Amino acid sequence: MLLSLKSQGWRLLLAVAMTLVAAASWAQTAPDALIKTLSDDVINTVKSDKAIQSGDVQRINALVDSKVMPHVDFQRMTASAVGRHWRTATPEQQQRLQTEFKTLLVRTYAGALTQVKDQTVQLKPFRGNPGDQEVVVRTEVRGSGDPIQLDYRLEKAGDGWKIYDVNVLGVWLVDQYRNSFAQEIGANGIDGLISKLAQRNKGAGGAKS
């Protein structure tokens, strides 16, 4: 009986220890903590970089590549925007789509980065669980004007998390582009979409290249 109680006691201690380890691991890789750290890092970099504030696209690209892209599943983001046609695209076409789509997004949001002054990012209550493989992290960007809704969809990737969609003011980025991409592909094929994106990127103005 005593041996049985000891055995149960060790099992209880082991279960508690495993729970604590799992909780610690969750805390270290929690998606809301990642978004808060990443957001603060980007905002602080923009505030301290005069070239980014003046709209230098090369500097903005460098910022995106070094701080943002390591935490983004950009292939999934592009594939979701392209939709079912992604599966029929060649590897070369897929790579070109990713390149042009990234350039489009950087140029589109370059102007927003130049407006960063006193903004801070506040997390909304997070409702994820340790076992979740996909979650939504909701935030608000607060400054001198009205708060801006900025939410993220993330997927579990190994021991960490990766972003695969972003919601700005109630519109998910992937949804925003999916319909127009589908129309262009329907009319002119995958190469037509690539050409359209490349043309739009070359003609984008309002920022230094």
Wavefront OBJ file of the C-alpha trace (Angstrom):
o trace
v 0.000 0.000 0.000
v 2.826 2.372 0.951
v 4.643 1.524 -2.282
v 1.462 2.194 -4.205
v 1.058 5.609 -2.548
v 4.697 6.452 -3.271
v 4.227 5.400 -6.877
v 1.131 7.562 -7.185
v 2.981 10.438 -5.559
v 5.850 10.246 -8.054
v 3.386 10.047 -10.912
v 1.617 13.152 -9.589
v 4.927 15.001 -9.274
v 5.885 13.924 -12.796
v 2.545 15.104 -14.170
v 2.925 18.464 -12.419
v 6.479 18.816 -13.705
v 5.400 18.033 -17.267
v 2.582 20.573 -17.005
v 4.969 23.247 -15.770
v 7.406 22.507 -18.602
v 4.598 22.709 -21.165
v 3.369 25.979 -19.665
v 6.874 27.451 -19.704
v 7.344 26.390 -23.317
v 3.995 27.970 -24.244
v 4.981 31.207 -22.492
v 8.298 31.358 -24.343
v 6.723 30.828 -27.758
v 3.272 32.326 -27.185
v 2.008 33.933 -30.420
v 0.737 37.087 -28.709
v 4.160 37.624 -27.108
v 5.785 37.199 -30.527
v 3.480 39.788 -32.117
v 4.074 42.284 -29.297
v 7.850 41.911 -29.478
v 7.883 42.075 -33.277
v 5.582 45.109 -33.388
v 7.592 47.030 -30.810
v 10.840 46.182 -32.607
v 9.545 47.402 -35.991
v 8.024 50.605 -34.575
v 11.174 51.463 -32.627
v 13.315 50.847 -35.719
v 11.118 53.109 -37.854
v 11.193 55.855 -35.223
v 14.997 55.813 -35.159
v 15.600 55.516 -38.928
v 15.278 58.798 -40.820
v 15.620 57.057 -44.195
v 12.568 54.890 -43.524
v 10.602 57.909 -42.327
v 11.408 59.667 -45.611
v 10.067 56.701 -47.625
v 13.309 55.006 -48.718
v 12.017 51.714 -50.176
v 15.423 50.029 -49.982
v 15.599 50.734 -46.245
v 12.016 49.562 -45.798
v 12.842 46.366 -47.710
v 15.837 45.816 -45.445
v 13.617 46.279 -42.394
v 11.027 43.828 -43.715
v 13.662 41.241 -44.680
v 15.546 41.398 -41.391
v 12.766 41.749 -38.834
v 9.447 40.705 -40.376
v 9.988 38.003 -43.015
v 11.655 35.481 -40.651
v 8.306 35.358 -38.826
v 6.065 35.134 -41.927
v 5.032 32.088 -43.949
v 5.028 34.155 -47.117
v 4.611 31.166 -49.396
v 1.338 30.285 -47.665
v 0.251 33.930 -47.770
v 0.920 34.177 -51.509
v -0.611 30.784 -52.235
v -3.772 31.745 -50.347
v -4.045 35.015 -52.282
v -3.555 33.240 -55.618
v -6.045 30.525 -54.637
v -6.554 27.260 -56.506
v -4.389 28.426 -59.404
v -1.303 28.183 -57.177
v -1.298 24.401 -57.563
v -0.990 24.648 -61.354
v 1.783 27.270 -61.304
v 5.333 26.132 -61.981
v 7.967 26.531 -59.232
v 9.424 29.462 -61.197
v 6.010 31.125 -61.466
v 5.401 30.580 -57.752
v 8.706 32.224 -56.891
v 8.013 35.181 -59.179
v 4.552 35.578 -57.660
v 6.059 35.684 -54.171
v 8.666 38.241 -55.246
v 6.189 40.573 -56.953
v 3.567 40.206 -54.219
v 6.108 41.090 -51.543
v 7.236 44.140 -53.521
v 3.605 45.209 -53.922
v 2.933 44.945 -50.184
v 6.131 46.768 -49.216
v 5.347 49.644 -51.593
v 1.696 49.720 -50.548
v 2.512 50.044 -46.857
v 5.670 52.142 -47.212
v 3.581 55.276 -46.821
v 2.095 53.984 -43.556
v 5.559 53.398 -42.111
v 6.579 56.967 -42.874
v 3.710 58.144 -40.664
v 4.932 56.307 -37.553
v 5.489 58.921 -34.832
v 4.120 58.233 -31.362
v 2.269 54.980 -32.068
v 2.278 51.999 -29.735
v 0.798 48.514 -30.139
v -1.590 47.172 -27.514
v -2.598 43.519 -27.385
v -6.250 42.597 -26.986
v -7.145 39.636 -24.728
v -5.755 36.427 -26.242
v -7.967 33.349 -26.282
v -5.537 30.741 -27.590
v -4.705 27.413 -25.947
v -1.377 25.522 -25.773
v -2.678 22.831 -28.129
v -3.791 25.211 -30.888
v -2.062 24.932 -34.251
v -3.561 28.144 -35.665
v -4.545 31.255 -33.718
v -5.605 34.874 -34.177
v -3.785 37.611 -32.272
v -5.721 40.872 -32.093
v -4.035 44.219 -31.534
v -4.669 47.943 -31.726
v -2.219 50.541 -32.965
v -2.698 53.605 -30.771
v -1.425 57.100 -31.344
v -2.766 60.608 -31.629
v -5.707 59.541 -33.828
v -8.302 56.801 -33.589
v -7.010 53.286 -32.747
v -6.286 51.107 -35.789
v -7.343 47.464 -35.725
v -4.444 45.200 -36.720
v -4.894 41.442 -36.299
v -2.740 38.473 -37.259
v -3.382 34.858 -38.198
v -0.538 32.597 -37.139
v 0.298 28.918 -37.573
v 2.443 26.705 -35.370
v 5.847 26.161 -36.994
v 8.104 23.862 -35.021
v 8.741 25.479 -31.652
v 7.539 28.890 -32.822
v 4.839 30.649 -34.828
v 4.586 32.208 -38.274
v 2.196 34.853 -39.579
v 0.210 33.974 -42.697
v -2.437 36.712 -42.885
v -3.001 40.224 -41.563
v -6.255 42.085 -40.895
v -6.185 45.869 -41.251
v -9.351 47.718 -40.194
v -11.504 44.624 -40.601
v -10.168 43.447 -43.985
v -7.917 40.387 -44.190
v -5.061 40.990 -46.609
v -5.363 37.630 -48.389
v -9.099 38.150 -48.989
v -8.419 41.657 -50.266
v -6.266 40.373 -53.114
v -7.816 36.969 -53.864
v -10.698 38.194 -56.048
v -8.603 40.566 -58.159
v -5.901 37.923 -58.595
v -8.495 35.353 -59.688
v -9.944 37.754 -62.251
v -6.534 38.509 -63.724
v -5.584 34.829 -63.887
v -8.935 33.994 -65.496
v -8.315 36.576 -68.193
v -4.569 36.242 -68.782
v -3.259 33.246 -66.840
v -0.562 33.056 -64.157
v 1.967 34.882 -66.338
v -0.591 37.620 -66.879
v -0.900 38.126 -63.111
v 2.877 38.191 -62.721
v 3.172 40.792 -65.491
v 0.363 42.852 -63.958
v 2.038 42.864 -60.559
v 5.434 43.704 -62.043
v 3.907 46.570 -64.050
v 2.157 47.916 -60.976
v 5.337 47.691 -58.913
v 7.384 49.552 -61.505
v 4.768 52.263 -61.726
v 4.329 52.639 -57.965
v 5.190 56.103 -56.811
v 5.270 58.119 -53.659
v 8.355 56.425 -52.249
v 12.044 56.483 -52.929
v 13.492 53.425 -54.630
l 1 2 3 4 5 6 7 8 9 10 11 12 13 14 15 16 17 18 19 20 21 22 23 24 25 26 27 28 29 30 31 32 33 34 35 36 37 38 39 40 41 42 43 44 45 46 47 48 49 50 51 52 53 54 55 56 57 58 59 60 61 62 63 64 65 66 67 68 69 70 71 72 73 74 75 76 77 78 79 80 81 82 83 84 85 86 87 88 89 90 91 92 93 94 95 96 97 98 99 100 101 102 103 104 105 106 107 108 109 110 111 112 113 114 115 116 117 118 119 120 121 122 123 124 125 126 127 128 129 130 131 132 133 134 135 136 137 138 139 140 141 142 143 144 145 146 147 148 149 150 151 152 153 154 155 156 157 158 159 160 161 162 163 164 165 166 167 168 169 170 171 172 173 174 175 176 177 178 179 180 181 182 183 184 185 186 187 188 189 190 191 192 193 194 195 196 197 198 199 200 201 202 203 204 205 206 207 208 209
